[in-house]
Amino acid sequence: MADMPTPAATNSEAGRKHKSKKKILLTILGIVIALPVLAIIFILTFDWNRARPWINTRVSDAIDRPFAIRGDLEVEWERPARNMAPAERTWRDHIPWPYLYADDVYVGNPANLPVRDMASVRQFSFSLNPFALLDKTIHIPLLRFDSPRVDLLRTDETHNNWTFKRNQEKSRWKLDLERVVLTDGVVHIKDAVTKADVTAQVRTLDKDPKYGVGWTLSGTYNGAPVKGGGKAGAVLSLKQQSTPYPIQADMRSGKTRIAVEGTVTRPARLAALDLKLDLAGPSMDQLYYFTKVLLPTTGPFSTSGHLTGTLSEDSKRWVYEDFKGKVGSSDIGGRLEYVTGGERPKLSGNVRSKQLVFADLAPLIGADSNKAKQERNAETLQPEGKVLPVEEFKTERWNVLDADVRFAADRVIRDKALPISKLSTHLKMQNAVLSLEPLEFGMAGGTVRSNIRLDGRGREGKNAIKATAKVAARKIQIKQLFPQVEQIQQATVGQINGDAQLSAVGNSVASLLAGSNGELKALVDRGTVSKMLLEMAGLNVGNIILTKLFGDKQVQLNCVAADFAVTSGIAKTRSFVIDTEEALITVDGAINLAGEQLDLRVNPQTKALRIFSLRAPLYVRGPFKKPDVSIDKKVLALKAGGAAALAAAAAPVAALLPLINAGPGEDSDCARLVAQAKEKPTAPPPGKVQRR
């Protein structure tokens, strides 16, 4: 029978095993403690300059461009709080960390760009959490750049030195960067695309309670001088996303100004911006060079509002809300939203004007004065003697975004008190096709409603617009149309109705009308008119005609009906009749929209039998800007001779003859004219622009 172990032996063996386990645990714990200590000792005692060639090679390969640490590379033990303002410190900043210093760091341009420095730093330094390395994390609590110089270069749309190649394989290591500190330095940007050559001087602000660095900017942008400045926080927090990073900037290029002030609350991804934004300049379209947002051509403007931005890798959303400002003498306000991520960026929103000065709309179609054009740096001035605007639309920009914007004006005023009571439109831009559906004016108790479509895709030729327009004027009250004309207010006058339908190809108002096809119809129903009517309204041609035909007195109008056919920019009369109590007047001829020439013949036919009647045809000829009205002297001489002979032979009889009125309905058939005028116009197929 085998010997059984005694209890004492068993206890002794158990004790030895317990001591062995304890020893092993203590050994492991010692190693765990010793490794970081040894690592720290190694970090602090190792000559890191020996590692510079290896680091330079690895970094150069990683960023695909030259990289070099040309000065000393060393590590020290520091507390980050020592170099930070008290308000910017956290509890971790009081803990000592290994701090790596690299002097004279250089980064060059990639191989496809000129050989020169992209960036250089007098001293590049950062703190490192060694314990995070065990979890394959490069944890950098603080990254600091002393006296950096950055030269950003772009030679064309596809070549620049700020885009780095991406490693397609997902790294097993991750970078955890908390904060960035900048000191005095220089940033230079040279961009062939935007024609920019701008330099920013960055400086440290020691006594500013809000901002840590300031900067001034100078140079040229899009060929115009640019200058400005701004401020930013001393420490950019990339870890504490709720900590607001303050920024302020004010930049000017020529007469254009952009000013912002606010915070970035998620600067790691620029995912949230909250700014006050002020804009001003000679024309809104000039903001395109700064923002790449397509805006209309306007007169001088200024706005102030609240800008928020949400940016991600796939899309960006900017909202400019509660903005107020002025365009020319008109006020504007509303909300706009700009979103990327689709086929094209999209601008949408609502804009309203409490009082819109009609003249402020002129730059939209290039109808403003040459002085105003020069102030907004227009490329084309209006030629002397031309009335129709020749400034071309910038269709090459129409495909940079889509738009869906509603605009309304509560009140519209003109210098001559034209009673346009309000305006509204729904503007849409889709794949370079601009539509205003509808564009509606409230005018003189009636309405003018248009549907306009401008196709700027260039299918008819480079920068050519294929345009269609349908216009309907209804119940325009003549009394309200000319409220300051005393003779109209004392008389009973009628209303105007009209229709137009046109199509054309061109790239300006002048060229579109020069090649237009379609028809125009207008009707004025019964009323009265005097020779002073059109003179006081500023329509001198009409005044001369009325004065020559009727003299200085009120004339009863039965109706006025006009019907023009427009072919290749030539508007020819199909019928143009003015029926008054004394005469039936017809107008024949054409209006050349391409040459801006009038060639009309006004033919009066007396309704009453009069012994003395010297009425003769009138000719309206010449340029739009200064037409000429003349009498057919041959006909006038024949009538004058016949009247003199008749007067000598039958003067006693003539004195007793009553006036014989032929009756308005028999001569002109106003009902028929009214019916024709009410017919919907039918436009022929679009024709090509006629070369002249």
Disulfide bonds with the S-S distance in Angstrom:
Cys559-Cys670 2.27
